[in-house]
Amino acid sequence: MDYINYLKEYQKVPYQVFSNALKENLFFHAYLLSGPIGTPTLEIAKFLSKSILNGSNNFIKEENTLSKRIDDGNYADLIILDGKKSQIKIEDIRNIEDAFSKTAIEKKGIKIYIINIVENMANNATNALLKFLEEPLPNTYAFLITENEFSVLPTIRSRCQIIHFSTIDQHDLINNSIKEDIKEDDAQILSFFYNDPSMIKEESVDEDYLFAKKSVIDFLNLLDKKDELRLYVEMNCLKNLKDKNAFRFFIDMLLAFLKESLKLKHNKPIVLTNFDKILSLILNTMPDIDDKVIKLMNYRNELNYNLNTSLLLINLIESVFGA
């Protein structure tokens, strides 16, 4: 991904903030990167870390040994916690404190930590992080990332410089993706998940995405054939959606289609224009679609607590789709 052009074209304020910080070699001790779902904030945080550590007073323009080590997770003074994968615990914050209280291992002498989806943090971990932010160590910088800054404690927000990333207009996003030789079907679907054409291009050939897309489309095409739908779920979905991330992606894609059907119901412009037949089928088989969207969102939230994805899927199919 060309991060410099992405920032220049779509995220002008963050581009200017970090361009000036690099030129002046003057950084705030903690940044809160706030962007809508699909914004490549984690990737940008890594890119900014590479640029800081590269020490050229500018954005890093080409891959080198340092950036490769960061990508491989082999740079000792850079720690990344990903709250998208699992809840961040107090032990994780303690590990950062312990590692960064010592002399830097790398020659640069700069230590950086990145916490993705910082809101997914245990209470005691939040308190530990707050204390760490209150007493910043020299030559230590933080990139905290959120998809909703108001879900982050005000006490943490107040100790960070908040950088807002903009949502790219969905239709512009689709058109720019098509210019990158992405199929229109894929551009339309992935515009609900990614806020960047290059990420859409990368994801459009990903096997997990292609499987999820086929599963959702096959599933929705069977909405008026409940017995076949139930069989399809048993033969296909139950076998292949045991991983929570895959299941979450499946539900999110279903939600995108149902919400588009709601727009169609209320005569509002839709994004999934290539799937108008499926949207009409959803409306014809789900007259109470407003309630079904809420139910489906509740099932998505249950994924955070329910370990038995198979049982959750069966309940979802019965409750939301009547199969």
C-alpha positions as CSV (number, residue, x, y, z in Angstrom):
1,M,0.0,0.0,0.0
2,D,1.2,3.5,-0.8
3,Y,0.6,5.1,2.5
4,I,2.0,8.5,1.5
5,N,-0.4,8.9,-1.4
6,Y,-3.3,7.5,0.7
7,L,-2.6,10.1,3.4
8,K,-2.1,12.9,0.9
9,E,-5.3,12.1,-1.1
10,Y,-7.7,11.0,1.5
11,Q,-6.4,12.0,5.0
12,K,-5.0,15.5,4.5
13,V,-5.0,16.6,8.2
14,P,-3.2,13.5,9.5
15,Y,-0.7,13.8,6.6
16,Q,0.1,17.4,7.6
17,V,0.3,16.7,11.3
18,F,2.8,13.8,10.9
19,S,4.7,15.4,8.1
20,N,5.4,18.4,10.3
21,A,6.2,16.2,13.3
22,L,8.8,14.3,11.2
23,K,10.4,17.4,9.8
24,E,10.7,19.0,13.2
25,N,11.6,15.7,14.9
26,L,9.0,16.7,17.5
27,F,6.4,14.1,18.5
28,F,3.7,14.0,21.1
29,H,4.2,11.2,23.6
30,A,0.9,9.5,22.7
31,Y,-1.5,9.7,19.7
32,L,-5.0,8.4,19.5
33,L,-5.8,7.5,15.9
34,S,-9.5,7.6,15.5
35,G,-11.0,6.3,12.2
36,P,-14.2,4.5,11.0
37,I,-14.2,0.8,10.5
38,G,-12.1,-0.2,7.5
39,T,-9.6,2.7,7.9
40,P,-6.1,1.2,7.8
41,T,-5.1,2.9,11.1
42,L,-3.1,-0.1,12.4
43,E,-1.1,-0.2,9.1
44,I,-0.6,3.6,9.2
45,A,0.6,3.4,12.9
46,K,3.2,0.8,11.7
47,F,4.1,3.1,8.8
48,L,4.5,6.1,11.1
49,S,6.6,4.0,13.5
50,K,8.9,3.0,10.6
51,S,9.2,6.7,9.6
52,I,10.1,7.8,13.1
53,L,12.6,5.0,13.6
54,N,14.1,5.6,10.1
55,G,15.3,9.0,11.3
56,S,15.2,10.8,7.9
57,N,12.8,13.5,9.1
58,N,10.3,12.4,6.4
59,F,8.0,9.6,5.7
60,I,9.8,6.4,4.9
61,K,9.6,6.0,1.1
62,E,10.9,2.5,0.5
63,E,11.3,-0.8,2.3
64,N,14.6,-1.4,4.1
65,T,16.0,-3.8,6.7
66,L,14.4,-1.8,9.6
67,S,10.9,-1.8,8.1
68,K,11.2,-5.5,7.2
69,R,12.1,-6.3,10.8
70,I,9.1,-4.4,12.0
71,D,6.8,-6.2,9.6
72,D,8.3,-9.5,10.8
73,G,7.8,-8.5,14.5
74,N,11.5,-8.7,15.1
75,Y,12.2,-5.1,16.2
76,A,12.8,-5.3,19.9
77,D,11.7,-1.7,20.8
78,L,8.4,-1.9,19.0
79,I,5.5,-3.7,20.8
80,I,2.1,-4.2,19.2
81,L,-1.1,-5.2,21.1
82,D,-4.1,-6.1,18.9
83,G,-7.4,-5.7,20.7
84,K,-9.2,-6.8,17.5
85,K,-7.9,-10.3,18.1
86,S,-8.4,-10.6,21.9
87,Q,-9.1,-8.4,24.9
88,I,-6.0,-6.6,26.2
89,K,-5.2,-7.6,29.7
90,I,-3.2,-6.0,32.5
91,E,-0.3,-8.4,31.9
92,D,0.0,-7.0,28.4
93,I,0.4,-3.4,29.7
94,R,2.7,-4.6,32.5
95,N,4.9,-6.2,29.8
96,I,5.2,-2.9,28.0
97,E,6.0,-1.1,31.2
98,D,8.7,-3.6,32.1
99,A,10.3,-3.7,28.7
100,F,10.3,0.1,28.2
101,S,11.5,0.9,31.7
102,K,14.9,-0.6,30.7
103,T,17.5,0.8,28.3
104,A,16.5,0.6,24.7
105,I,17.8,-2.6,23.0
106,E,18.0,-1.1,19.5
107,K,20.6,1.6,18.6
108,K,18.0,4.2,17.8
109,G,17.1,4.5,21.4
110,I,13.4,5.1,20.6
111,K,10.7,2.9,21.9
112,I,7.2,2.7,20.4
113,Y,4.1,0.8,21.4
114,I,0.9,0.4,19.3
115,I,-2.4,-0.7,20.8
116,N,-5.1,-1.5,18.2
117,I,-8.8,-1.2,19.3
118,V,-7.7,0.3,22.6
119,E,-11.3,0.2,23.8
120,N,-11.2,-3.6,24.0
121,M,-9.2,-3.5,27.3
122,A,-9.9,-5.0,30.7
123,N,-10.6,-2.4,33.4
124,N,-7.5,-3.0,35.3
125,A,-5.5,-2.8,32.1
126,T,-7.1,0.5,31.3
127,N,-6.0,1.9,34.7
128,A,-2.5,0.6,34.2
129,L,-2.3,2.2,30.7
130,L,-3.6,5.5,32.2
131,K,-0.8,5.6,34.7
132,F,1.7,4.8,32.1
133,L,0.4,7.7,29.9
134,E,0.5,10.1,32.9
135,E,4.2,9.4,33.4
136,P,5.6,9.1,29.9
137,L,9.2,7.8,29.6
138,P,11.7,9.7,27.4
139,N,12.0,8.7,23.8
140,T,8.8,6.6,24.2
141,Y,5.8,7.0,21.9
142,A,2.4,5.5,21.7
143,F,-0.1,5.0,18.9
144,L,-3.5,4.1,20.4
145,I,-6.1,3.1,17.8
146,T,-9.9,3.2,18.1
147,E,-12.9,2.9,15.8
148,N,-15.0,5.0,18.2
149,E,-13.1,7.5,20.3
150,F,-16.1,8.0,22.6
151,S,-15.8,4.4,23.7
152,V,-12.3,5.4,25.0
153,L,-12.1,6.8,28.6
154,P,-12.0,10.6,28.6
155,T,-9.0,10.4,30.9
156,I,-7.1,8.5,28.2
157,R,-8.3,10.8,25.4
158,S,-7.2,13.8,27.4
159,R,-3.6,12.5,27.5
160,C,-3.3,11.9,23.8
161,Q,-3.2,14.0,20.7
162,I,-6.3,12.8,18.8
163,I,-5.9,12.4,15.1
164,H,-9.2,12.0,13.2
165,F,-9.3,9.9,10.0
166,S,-12.1,10.7,7.5
167,T,-14.5,8.4,5.9
168,I,-14.1,8.2,2.2
169,D,-17.4,8.7,0.4
170,Q,-18.6,5.1,-0.4
171,H,-19.4,5.8,-4.0
172,D,-16.1,7.4,-4.6
173,L,-14.4,4.5,-2.9
174,I,-16.2,2.0,-5.2
175,N,-15.4,4.1,-8.3
176,N,-11.7,4.4,-7.3
177,S,-11.6,0.7,-6.6
178,I,-13.0,-0.2,-10.0
179,K,-10.3,2.0,-11.5
180,E,-7.8,-0.4,-9.8
181,D,-9.3,-3.3,-11.8
182,I,-11.4,-4.6,-9.0
183,K,-14.7,-6.2,-10.0
184,E,-17.7,-4.0,-9.3
185,D,-19.4,-6.7,-7.2
186,D,-16.3,-6.9,-4.9
187,A,-15.9,-3.2,-4.8
188,Q,-19.5,-2.7,-3.6
189,I,-19.3,-5.4,-0.9
190,L,-15.9,-4.5,0.4
191,S,-16.7,-0.8,0.6
192,F,-18.6,-1.7,3.8
193,F,-15.4,-3.0,5.4
194,Y,-12.5,-1.0,4.1
195,N,-11.9,2.7,3.8
196,D,-9.1,2.5,1.2
197,P,-9.1,1.3,-2.4
198,S,-5.7,-0.5,-2.1
199,M,-7.0,-2.5,0.9
200,I,-10.1,-3.4,-1.1
201,K,-7.9,-4.6,-4.0
202,E,-5.8,-6.7,-1.6
203,E,-8.9,-8.2,0.1
204,S,-10.8,-8.9,-3.2
205,V,-8.5,-11.8,-4.0
206,D,-8.3,-13.2,-0.4
207,E,-9.6,-16.7,-0.1
208,D,-11.4,-16.1,3.2
209,Y,-13.2,-13.1,1.6
210,L,-14.1,-15.0,-1.5
211,F,-15.5,-17.9,0.6
212,A,-17.5,-15.6,2.8
213,K,-18.9,-13.8,-0.3
214,K,-20.0,-17.0,-1.9
215,S,-21.5,-18.4,1.3
216,V,-23.5,-15.2,2.0
217,I,-24.8,-15.0,-1.6
218,D,-25.7,-18.7,-1.7
219,F,-27.3,-18.4,1.7
220,L,-29.4,-15.3,0.7
221,N,-30.5,-16.9,-2.6
222,L,-32.1,-19.7,-0.5
223,L,-34.2,-17.4,1.7
224,D,-37.5,-18.5,0.1
225,K,-36.5,-22.2,0.4
226,K,-36.3,-22.8,4.1
227,D,-35.5,-26.5,4.0
228,E,-32.7,-26.0,1.5
229,L,-31.4,-23.1,3.5
230,R,-31.2,-25.2,6.6
231,L,-29.4,-28.0,4.7
232,Y,-27.0,-25.4,3.2
233,V,-26.2,-24.1,6.7
234,E,-25.6,-27.7,8.0
235,M,-23.5,-28.8,5.0
236,N,-21.5,-25.6,4.5
237,C,-21.6,-22.9,7.2
238,L,-21.3,-25.2,10.3
239,K,-18.2,-26.8,8.9
240,N,-16.5,-23.7,7.8
241,L,-17.5,-20.9,10.2
242,K,-16.0,-22.3,13.4
243,D,-13.4,-19.5,13.6
244,K,-14.8,-16.4,15.3
245,N,-13.3,-14.0,12.9
246,A,-14.7,-15.9,9.9
247,F,-18.1,-16.0,11.6
248,R,-18.0,-12.3,12.4
249,F,-17.2,-11.5,8.8
250,F,-20.1,-13.7,7.7
251,I,-22.5,-11.8,10.0
252,D,-21.1,-8.4,9.0
253,M,-21.7,-9.2,5.3
254,L,-25.2,-10.4,6.1
255,L,-25.8,-7.2,7.9
256,A,-24.6,-5.1,5.0
257,F,-27.2,-6.8,2.7
258,L,-30.0,-6.5,5.2
259,K,-29.3,-2.8,5.8
260,E,-29.2,-2.2,2.1
261,S,-32.6,-3.9,1.9
262,L,-33.9,-1.5,4.5
263,K,-32.7,1.4,2.4
264,L,-34.5,-0.1,-0.6
265,K,-37.6,-0.5,1.6
266,H,-37.6,3.2,2.4
267,N,-36.7,4.3,-1.2
268,K,-33.2,5.4,-0.3
269,P,-30.2,5.1,-2.6
270,I,-28.3,1.8,-2.3
271,V,-24.7,0.8,-2.7
272,L,-25.2,-2.9,-3.6
273,T,-26.8,-2.1,-7.0
274,N,-25.4,-5.3,-8.5
275,F,-27.4,-7.3,-6.0
276,D,-30.8,-5.8,-6.4
277,K,-32.5,-9.2,-6.9
278,I,-31.1,-10.5,-3.6
279,L,-32.2,-7.3,-1.9
280,S,-35.7,-7.7,-3.2
281,L,-35.7,-11.4,-2.1
282,I,-34.7,-10.3,1.4
283,L,-37.6,-7.8,1.5
284,N,-40.1,-10.3,0.2
285,T,-39.2,-13.0,2.7
286,M,-38.5,-10.7,5.7
287,P,-41.3,-8.2,6.2
288,D,-40.1,-7.4,9.7
289,I,-36.6,-6.7,8.5
290,D,-36.1,-3.8,10.9
291,D,-36.4,-6.2,13.9
292,K,-34.2,-8.8,12.1
293,V,-31.4,-6.3,11.7
294,I,-31.4,-5.6,15.4
295,K,-31.5,-9.3,16.2
296,L,-28.6,-10.0,13.9
297,M,-26.6,-7.2,15.5
298,N,-27.2,-8.7,18.9
299,Y,-26.0,-12.1,17.7
300,R,-22.8,-10.4,16.5
301,N,-22.3,-9.0,19.9
302,E,-22.7,-12.4,21.5
303,L,-19.7,-13.6,19.6
304,N,-17.6,-11.7,22.2
305,Y,-18.9,-14.0,24.9
306,N,-20.1,-17.2,23.3
307,L,-17.5,-19.8,22.5
308,N,-19.8,-22.3,20.8
309,T,-20.1,-20.7,17.3
310,S,-22.0,-23.7,15.9
311,L,-24.9,-23.3,18.4
312,L,-24.9,-19.6,18.0
313,L,-25.2,-20.0,14.2
314,I,-28.1,-22.5,14.5
315,N,-29.9,-20.1,16.9
316,L,-29.2,-17.2,14.5
317,I,-30.6,-19.0,11.5
318,E,-33.8,-20.0,13.4
319,S,-34.4,-16.7,15.0
320,V,-33.5,-14.3,12.2
321,F,-34.2,-16.3,9.1
322,G,-36.8,-18.8,10.2
323,A,-35.0,-21.8,8.9
